[in-house]
Amino acid sequence: MIHTISHFFEKLGCALQTFWGWMVALALVVADYFAGHAFVVFLVLATTLMDAIWGIAVSLHEKKFALSELGRLTIGKLLVYGGAMFVFVGLDKFIDSTITASVVGAAIVLVEFWSSSASMLILFPDFLWLRLMRKALVGEIARKLNISEDEVKEEMEQHDRDRSKRENARLERMRKKHVADKDGQDHAPEVETNKE
């Protein structure tokens, strides 16, 4: 339980050190403020389960699958997050407000979204909106793969070089095909038409 809480604050700190983390957090607080407590409770549950699913996918991809550890971690998160939401929703009811549960819920969703995004980026490095956030997710990816941040950066750079080579080769094939098609049209025999 203590590990889950300390891990949560560590991830929250990492997420809030970036522009994207602040933008997601702000959007979540505003959305929750207007949608009410049911929305944030649903988001907490959904993003926690989403993180578990993406975590399983990364584990399978890396051939390091550990279902029992993941199960304990997810159940622990749901208990801690559920307890926090229960307390803050109760506090909001007591003081006739929605802001404390909104802020706490947004923090929880941000942490789980951040973790899920890193898992998605490991599996789909060319996905556009994840590529926009990838420099901010280096630390989270390193933690998930148990490697250094420098190794993650090096792997990302290598992936970019390989991607650039593939893109250049694709463009060259397209150019050659276009030239061949154009040459074929220039040397094509003219078809005589019957004029009646």
C-alpha positions as a Python dict, from the first residue, in 0.01 Angstrom:
ca = {
    (1, 'M'): (0, 0, 0),
    (2, 'I'): (278, 244, 97),
    (3, 'H'): (465, 149, -221),
    (4, 'T'): (155, 227, -431),
    (5, 'I'): (116, 570, -271),
    (6, 'S'): (485, 664, -303),
    (7, 'H'): (489, 534, -660),
    (8, 'F'): (181, 745, -736),
    (9, 'F'): (345, 1067, -612),
    (10, 'E'): (667, 986, -798),
    (11, 'K'): (475, 943, -1127),
    (12, 'L'): (264, 1252, -1060),
    (13, 'G'): (582, 1455, -1012),
    (14, 'C'): (724, 1324, -1340),
    (15, 'A'): (404, 1401, -1530),
    (16, 'L'): (377, 1752, -1389),
    (17, 'Q'): (731, 1835, -1495),
    (18, 'T'): (615, 1852, -1856),
    (19, 'F'): (392, 2076, -2062),
    (20, 'W'): (180, 1780, -2174),
    (21, 'G'): (130, 1666, -1816),
    (22, 'W'): (-3, 2006, -1713),
    (23, 'M'): (-230, 2028, -2019),
    (24, 'V'): (-382, 1685, -1953),
    (25, 'A'): (-424, 1763, -1582),
    (26, 'L'): (-593, 2095, -1654),
    (27, 'A'): (-828, 1938, -1908),
    (28, 'L'): (-920, 1665, -1660),
    (29, 'V'): (-994, 1908, -1377),
    (30, 'V'): (-1213, 2124, -1601),
    (31, 'A'): (-1397, 1822, -1747),
    (32, 'D'): (-1455, 1673, -1405),
    (33, 'Y'): (-1565, 2001, -1253),
    (34, 'F'): (-1845, 2030, -1508),
    (35, 'A'): (-1931, 1659, -1532),
    (36, 'G'): (-1950, 1575, -1161),
    (37, 'H'): (-1820, 1300, -936),
    (38, 'A'): (-1954, 1003, -1133),
    (39, 'F'): (-1740, 1106, -1430),
    (40, 'V'): (-1415, 1122, -1235),
    (41, 'V'): (-1483, 795, -1052),
    (42, 'F'): (-1548, 626, -1387),
    (43, 'L'): (-1228, 776, -1533),
    (44, 'V'): (-1022, 657, -1235),
    (45, 'L'): (-1153, 304, -1279),
    (46, 'A'): (-1119, 308, -1658),
    (47, 'T'): (-765, 446, -1668),
    (48, 'T'): (-647, 209, -1394),
    (49, 'L'): (-780, -89, -1589),
    (50, 'M'): (-644, 59, -1914),
    (51, 'D'): (-299, 84, -1757),
    (52, 'A'): (-322, -279, -1646),
    (53, 'I'): (-417, -392, -1997),
    (54, 'W'): (-137, -195, -2162),
    (55, 'G'): (103, -322, -1893),
    (56, 'I'): (12, -680, -1983),
    (57, 'A'): (67, -601, -2352),
    (58, 'V'): (415, -459, -2284),
    (59, 'S'): (501, -756, -2060),
    (60, 'L'): (402, -997, -2336),
    (61, 'H'): (595, -793, -2593),
    (62, 'E'): (906, -794, -2373),
    (63, 'K'): (849, -1161, -2277),
    (64, 'K'): (850, -1070, -1906),
    (65, 'F'): (493, -1159, -1815),
    (66, 'A'): (404, -1157, -1444),
    (67, 'L'): (27, -1174, -1397),
    (68, 'S'): (26, -1217, -1019),
    (69, 'E'): (242, -907, -962),
    (70, 'L'): (28, -704, -1200),
    (71, 'G'): (-289, -827, -1032),
    (72, 'R'): (-162, -727, -686),
    (73, 'L'): (-53, -388, -814),
    (74, 'T'): (-384, -319, -989),
    (75, 'I'): (-591, -430, -688),
    (76, 'G'): (-373, -217, -461),
    (77, 'K'): (-418, 83, -687),
    (78, 'L'): (-794, 37, -700),
    (79, 'L'): (-809, 15, -320),
    (80, 'V'): (-593, 324, -266),
    (81, 'Y'): (-762, 525, -540),
    (82, 'G'): (-1108, 412, -432),
    (83, 'G'): (-1035, 510, -72),
    (84, 'A'): (-905, 849, -178),
    (85, 'M'): (-1205, 915, -400),
    (86, 'F'): (-1444, 803, -123),
    (87, 'V'): (-1283, 1046, 123),
    (88, 'F'): (-1270, 1342, -117),
    (89, 'V'): (-1618, 1290, -262),
    (90, 'G'): (-1743, 1273, 99),
    (91, 'L'): (-1555, 1593, 179),
    (92, 'D'): (-1705, 1761, -126),
    (93, 'K'): (-2054, 1657, -17),
    (94, 'F'): (-1984, 1793, 330),
    (95, 'I'): (-1859, 2132, 210),
    (96, 'D'): (-2100, 2144, -88),
    (97, 'S'): (-1826, 2161, -351),
    (98, 'T'): (-1683, 1948, -630),
    (99, 'I'): (-1332, 2086, -656),
    (100, 'T'): (-1135, 1859, -417),
    (101, 'A'): (-1256, 1535, -574),
    (102, 'S'): (-1198, 1692, -917),
    (103, 'V'): (-835, 1772, -838),
    (104, 'V'): (-763, 1436, -671),
    (105, 'G'): (-940, 1245, -949),
    (106, 'A'): (-755, 1440, -1216),
    (107, 'A'): (-422, 1360, -1047),
    (108, 'I'): (-505, 988, -1037),
    (109, 'V'): (-623, 983, -1399),
    (110, 'L'): (-314, 1178, -1509),
    (111, 'V'): (-81, 925, -1343),
    (112, 'E'): (-259, 627, -1498),
    (113, 'F'): (-285, 798, -1838),
    (114, 'W'): (87, 882, -1823),
    (115, 'S'): (175, 522, -1748),
    (116, 'S'): (-57, 389, -2021),
    (117, 'S'): (88, 634, -2275),
    (118, 'A'): (440, 508, -2206),
    (119, 'S'): (323, 149, -2256),
    (120, 'M'): (148, 242, -2580),
    (121, 'L'): (461, 421, -2703),
    (122, 'I'): (671, 111, -2634),
    (123, 'L'): (436, -94, -2851),
    (124, 'F'): (353, 169, -3116),
    (125, 'P'): (649, 407, -3149),
    (126, 'D'): (517, 564, -3471),
    (127, 'F'): (174, 660, -3338),
    (128, 'L'): (151, 1038, -3396),
    (129, 'W'): (10, 1178, -3072),
    (130, 'L'): (238, 949, -2869),
    (131, 'R'): (539, 1070, -3069),
    (132, 'L'): (453, 1424, -2961),
    (133, 'M'): (487, 1319, -2597),
    (134, 'R'): (776, 1076, -2627),
    (135, 'K'): (1052, 1297, -2488),
    (136, 'A'): (839, 1359, -2181),
    (137, 'L'): (783, 984, -2141),
    (138, 'V'): (1149, 876, -2152),
    (139, 'G'): (1171, 826, -1775),
    (140, 'E'): (847, 627, -1758),
    (141, 'I'): (957, 405, -2048),
    (142, 'A'): (1296, 346, -1884),
    (143, 'R'): (1125, 245, -1560),
    (144, 'K'): (889, 6, -1738),
    (145, 'L'): (1171, -163, -1932),
    (146, 'N'): (1422, -155, -1643),
    (147, 'I'): (1683, 25, -1853),
    (148, 'S'): (1849, 366, -1828),
    (149, 'E'): (1701, 681, -1976),
    (150, 'D'): (2008, 709, -2201),
    (151, 'E'): (1933, 365, -2345),
    (152, 'V'): (1574, 472, -2414),
    (153, 'K'): (1692, 790, -2588),
    (154, 'E'): (1943, 592, -2793),
    (155, 'E'): (1673, 341, -2894),
    (156, 'M'): (1439, 626, -2993),
    (157, 'E'): (1712, 787, -3205),
    (158, 'Q'): (1787, 453, -3373),
    (159, 'H'): (1417, 403, -3440),
    (160, 'D'): (1401, 751, -3598),
    (161, 'R'): (1701, 675, -3821),
    (162, 'D'): (1545, 344, -3930),
    (163, 'R'): (1211, 514, -3987),
    (164, 'S'): (1379, 784, -4196),
    (165, 'K'): (1556, 520, -4408),
    (166, 'R'): (1228, 332, -4463),
    (167, 'E'): (1051, 655, -4557),
    (168, 'N'): (1328, 757, -4798),
    (169, 'A'): (1323, 411, -4961),
    (170, 'R'): (943, 429, -4996),
    (171, 'L'): (965, 775, -5155),
    (172, 'E'): (1237, 656, -5394),
    (173, 'R'): (1021, 358, -5503),
    (174, 'M'): (729, 594, -5560),
    (175, 'R'): (949, 829, -5765),
    (176, 'K'): (1082, 542, -5980),
    (177, 'K'): (730, 410, -6034),
    (178, 'H'): (612, 756, -6135),
    (179, 'V'): (903, 794, -6379),
    (180, 'A'): (840, 446, -6522),
    (181, 'D'): (469, 519, -6560),
    (182, 'K'): (545, 849, -6729),
    (183, 'D'): (801, 685, -6963),
    (184, 'G'): (548, 414, -7042),
    (185, 'Q'): (292, 676, -7140),
    (186, 'D'): (543, 862, -7356),
    (187, 'H'): (640, 546, -7552),
    (188, 'A'): (294, 393, -7573),
    (189, 'P'): (178, 335, -7930),
    (190, 'E'): (-98, 559, -8040),
    (191, 'V'): (-426, 385, -8094),
    (192, 'E'): (-595, 465, -8418),
    (193, 'T'): (-957, 550, -8393),
    (194, 'N'): (-1212, 482, -8663),
    (195, 'K'): (-1360, 798, -8791),
    (196, 'E'): (-1688, 745, -8955),
}
